[in-house]
């Protein structure tokens, strides 16, 4: 009896079953890829519309897990010379710097070189008597009562200023409240933390960040801003598309807002920080629970770690949604950009149909 036709039919059936299985497996992946492409197209359209309306200029990154879904420049890095923004454009990130300052303090605690319960006066020369009761932890959480620097008249914004001279602008001011008895967001405390970092590490603030955070994470496009240096791809800051901002030396914000960076480097930062590669996962969790430079809020019904930044000519926003493992970074060289509205528009595209 000849079994060849039967054998051939079995081979054909098996081949068809394999092809159907492979096709079935590929369908979800293809659908997900198409959905992602549609999402990015919608976000890109929104941002280009804002550029057309002259209400946005900058760079935007959207990441999911370790994958970058979108990383594009929009508008002009220099309007006068028609130089466009790109993913490599370097922006002053203002108060996003505070995350790095807080991480540096927490690193020093993990190394046993300080304790968050220590009085800050342990690490400052000529510390005011009114600061004797202030701990490092209180400064990290804005519960120190040290008054805001920018409530002082003209703090030498147009010229470089040393950390010591900067602190002198507010060191003798009356505390806003008794340490630990209130809370008030202020740049001054994080300027003081920069001095603590320098005292403990015996390095400048910028050197400490370079050796302990930026170089290990290969954040080659991030550093402490210095207007006297030639920095490739550094963008020009504007009030809006029709007005150049008045120059302000970035040293005025020091450890509270003196860094420049790119969207790509900040994405590296987020991935490293929340994967326990900067400080331990336990320290990150403690920081989130206690507000040590990081805090979990809720936006659109979702937990989010959020930080905005403002510096004359620049506005920035960093959002990390831990439950979704989604990162959103918006850096702008328009200080008048409605940054929260831009973030909300992108958020609605990311999660609006959930």
Secondary structure, 3 states (H helix, E strand, C coil): CCCHHHHHHHHHHHHHHHHHHHHHHHHHHHHHHHHHHHHHHHHHHHHHHHHHCCCCCEEEEEEECCEEEEEEEECEEECCCCEECCCCCEEECHHHHHHHHHHHHHHHHHCCCCCCCCEHHHHCCCCCHHHCCCEHHHHHCCCCCCCCHHHCCCCCCCCCCCHHHHHHCCCCCCCCCCCCCCCCCCCHHHHHHHHHHHHHHCCCHHHHHHHHHHCCCCCCCCEECCCCCCCCCECCCEEECCEECCCCCHHHCHHHHCEEECHHHHHHHHHHHCCCCCCCHHHHHHHHHHCCCCCEEEECCEEEEEEEEEECCEEEEEEEECCCCEEEEEEECECCCCHHHHHHHHHHHHHCCC
